[in-house]
Amino acid sequence: MRLTPFVVTGLLLLLPSAARAQRLEAGAFLTHVFLERVGSSDHRPGTSTGGLGGRVVWHLVPFVDLDGELAVHPHAGVSGYKLEGFVGAKVGVRFRRFGGFVKLRPGFLYFSKDPFGLGRPGATFPRTEWANSLDPALDLGAVFEYYTPSRLIIRFDLGDTIVSYHPRTVVVSRLQPPQRAAGFSTRNRQWSVGIGKRF
């Protein structure tokens, strides 16, 4: 959660200069991700979660955009909510009605209740309280856009969200004491669809 104020502040600082140069896009989107190794599904460990968010895009130079977004998933992991934010580059070309891009955006993944059973400091066993968690993430993939005559932008993202989970103390079961688990990374399929406006 420590990174959230910096991401939001950075996006807000872009608004005045971007608007003056008429290079600003802003919009909202719906997103869906399959989180590997978080919870369980019928076919393998993992969980599907949907969310919604906002996006700001600043056209830096031809073919290169600064692309930032923040999304919330109301139900993710064991319980609680998930926040994810990314700011990075979107590179590609725009035609009269369509655009195609690749994106590379570093960011973060925040769980209000750690899905791997991280115990809150000071909690007593066996009444372990869930702690929150913040881990670095990287969003890479493709972006496709359709431009309407009214300057609305319909955008579809398809990509890979790579999360690098820190080492943590996990609760395996109520019958065992918490254990230390090594850090690991996962690749998580994610897509989103949204609508935006150019100013």
Secondary structure, 3 states (H helix, E strand, C coil): CCCHHHHHHHHHHHHHHHHHCCCEEEEEEEEEEEEECCCCCCCCCEEEEEEEEEEEEEEEECCEEEEEEEEEECCCCCCCCEEEEEEEEEEEEECCCEEEEEEEEEEEEEECCCCCCCECCCCCCCCCCECCEEEEEEEEEEEEEEECCCCEEEEEEEEEEEEEECCEEECCCCCCCCEEECCEEEEEEEEEEEEEEEC
